[in-house]
Amino acid sequence: MSGTRGSGTVFFSRCTMRCLYCQNHPWSQEGQGRSGDAGWLARILAEVRAAGCHNWNLVSPTPWWPWILEALEAAVRNGARLPVVVNTSGFESLDTLRALEGVADVYLTDLRYARAGSAAEGSDAERYVDVARAALGEMWRQVGPLETEADGVARRGTICRVLVLPGRAEEAVESLRWLAETVGAGIAVSVMAQYTPLYQARSRPPWDRGVTPEEYGQVTDAVDGLGFGTGWVQEWGQPAPEGLLGCEMAPA
């Protein structure tokens, strides 16, 4: 996503989930941000393009799609065009995703949980597993496997993040196995060890600790064993990527 010039991330207020460990909780759950209309967002998108970013990376955009679509149309009409990245937790309705066919170039999604109890406890989203898996199937149908430019920057396709959660490494393995058996090991995966106990997680065992090397090793072994060959495996203890251009947005 970031390449050499950065990913033009635009964070939207509110979210389809309520994760107790969310690092973006001021926006996602508390509604902080700046208010504006579709024209204002179109200007932000144009500024992101003028800054040289590789893409428009829309983070948790779901509640605001009518305004976002209007802004995208205006930006393109005025000569600005970049690949559209839909950056989502995966807790998305099929109707919403079908409405985005032809708009989304890259889906950057999650398979966060493999069990309903964990999804309910961690994100107040008991139906997450079935919903996110169905959503990923629709994303794959629309844009397929990852395609990159000559410099390695994504231009189209599906990327699935698997964030390893404390005490739930087996679920991450289950998600990888489901991917391999259902979509195929050709899908690009991003396996991450960067879980940090933030927000409400600080006082909720086992959410109040990081992932151990043993837990993470269980997941990385599965990546190799299941034959995934496209994507990224974060080194244990490595910090989250930096260098993204961010713009906060909370529509009026």
Secondary structure, 3 states (H helix, E strand, C coil): CCCCCCCEEEEECCCCCCCCCCCCHHHHCCCCCCCCCHHHHHHHHHHHHHCCCCCEEEECCHHHHHHHHHHHHHHHHCCCCCCEEEECCCCCCHHHHHHCCCCCCEEEEECCCCCHHHHHHHHCCCCHHHHHHHHHHHHHHHHCCCEECCCCCEEEEEEEEEECCCCCHHHHHHHHHHHHHHCCCCCEEEEECCCCCCHHHHHCCCCCCCCCHHHHHHHHHHHHHHCCCCEEECCCCCCCCCCCEEEEECCC
